[in-house]
Amino acid sequence: MIAALLGALLLGLVAGLRAMTAPAALYLARGGVAGYVLAVFATIELIGDLLPKTPPRTFPPGLIARIVSGAFVGWMLCNWHATSPLAGAFLGVIGALIGACGGKAVRLWMIARLGAAPAALLEDVITIGVAACVVLVIAPVRGFS
């Protein structure tokens, strides 16, 4: 139970950093075609994040997408672990807000020290690493039975 709630919060954080990475990780670990489709969208998002005209993650469309993604992955992870889906969605939203706002601040700090592209790539590596850790170690997702 605690692992699923912690996983919901952390996947929400991932969704706050990259909206599509959290559901892609969740469904890749679960198995099936949906994971591959979401992984394609996550890859497109990672590439788009490197473009100079990409709007900030805290602008309404991007922030709303991150909040919805966080709520979704929190709900699904907790539902699959027989834990309160509502609590999972709530923690996913909290994580998404922390990831979006905190991630923006950290990204700006990294840009000042590393440059834009290295900062983006480092953030991508951290995002993917946290997502993988959640679905493989903290709250492993079981495949379809």
C-alpha positions in Angstrom: 0.0 0.0 0.0 2.7 2.5 1.0 4.8 1.5 -2.0 1.8 2.2 -4.4 1.2 5.6 -2.8 4.9 6.6 -2.9 4.9 5.3 -6.5 1.9 7.5 -7.3 3.6 10.6 -5.9 6.9 9.9 -7.8 5.1 9.1 -11.1 3.2 12.3 -10.6 6.6 14.0 -10.2 7.7 12.4 -13.5 4.5 13.6 -15.2 5.3 17.1 -14.0 8.7 16.9 -15.7 7.5 15.1 -18.9 3.8 14.5 -19.2 4.0 11.5 -21.4 6.9 9.7 -19.8 5.0 8.6 -16.7 2.1 6.9 -18.5 4.6 5.4 -21.0 6.7 3.9 -18.2 3.6 2.6 -16.4 2.2 0.9 -19.5 5.5 -0.4 -20.8 5.9 -2.2 -17.5 2.3 -3.4 -17.7 2.8 -4.8 -21.2 0.7 -4.5 -24.3 0.5 -2.2 -27.3 -0.5 0.9 -25.3 3.0 1.1 -23.8 4.6 1.3 -27.2 2.2 3.9 -28.4 2.7 6.0 -25.3 6.5 5.5 -25.7 6.4 7.0 -29.1 4.5 10.1 -27.8 7.0 10.3 -24.9 9.9 10.3 -27.3 8.3 13.0 -29.4 7.9 15.0 -26.2 11.5 14.5 -25.2 12.6 15.8 -28.7 10.2 18.7 -28.6 11.5 19.8 -25.2 14.9 20.5 -26.8 13.4 23.0 -29.3 13.9 26.6 -28.4 10.2 27.6 -29.1 8.7 25.0 -26.7 6.5 26.9 -24.2 7.3 26.7 -20.5 5.8 23.7 -18.7 3.9 26.0 -16.3 1.9 27.7 -19.1 -1.8 26.5 -18.8 -1.9 23.9 -21.6 1.3 22.2 -20.5 0.5 22.4 -16.8 -3.0 21.0 -17.3 -1.5 18.1 -19.4 0.9 17.4 -16.6 -1.8 17.5 -13.9 -4.0 15.1 -15.8 -1.1 12.8 -16.5 -0.2 12.7 -12.8 -3.7 12.1 -11.8 -4.1 9.3 -14.3 -0.9 7.4 -13.5 -1.5 7.8 -9.7 -5.1 6.4 -10.2 -4.0 3.5 -12.3 -1.0 2.5 -10.2 -3.0 2.5 -7.0 -5.9 0.7 -8.7 -3.6 -2.0 -9.9 -2.2 -2.4 -6.4 -5.6 -2.5 -4.7 -5.0 0.8 -3.0 -7.3 3.8 -3.0 -7.3 5.1 -6.6 -8.5 8.5 -5.4 -5.6 8.8 -3.0 -3.3 7.8 -5.9 -4.8 10.4 -8.2 -4.4 13.1 -5.5 -0.8 12.2 -4.9 -0.2 12.1 -8.6 -1.5 15.7 -8.9 0.6 16.9 -6.0 3.7 15.2 -7.6 2.9 16.7 -11.0 2.7 20.2 -9.5 6.0 19.7 -7.6 7.6 18.3 -10.8 6.3 21.1 -13.0 7.2 24.0 -10.7 10.2 22.6 -9.0 11.5 21.1 -12.3 11.3 24.5 -14.0 13.4 26.1 -11.2 16.0 23.3 -11.3 16.1 23.4 -15.1 16.8 27.1 -15.1 19.5 26.6 -12.5 21.1 23.8 -14.6 20.8 25.9 -17.8 22.8 28.7 -16.1 25.6 26.2 -15.3 25.5 23.6 -18.2 23.7 25.3 -21.1 20.2 24.6 -22.5 20.7 21.2 -24.3 22.9 19.5 -21.6 20.4 20.6 -18.9 17.5 19.2 -20.9 19.2 15.9 -21.5 20.2 15.6 -17.9 16.6 16.2 -16.9 15.5 13.6 -19.4 17.9 11.0 -17.9 16.7 11.8 -14.4 13.0 11.6 -15.5 13.4 8.3 -17.2 15.4 6.9 -14.3 12.9 7.8 -11.7 10.0 6.4 -13.8 11.9 3.2 -14.3 12.7 2.9 -10.6 9.1 3.4 -9.7 7.6 0.8 -12.0 10.4 -1.8 -11.6 11.4 -1.4 -7.9 9.2 0.8 -5.7 5.8 -0.3 -6.9 6.3 -3.0 -9.6 3.6 -3.3 -12.1 2.3 -6.7 -12.9 1.5 -7.7 -16.5 -1.9 -8.6 -17.7 -3.1 -12.0 -16.4 
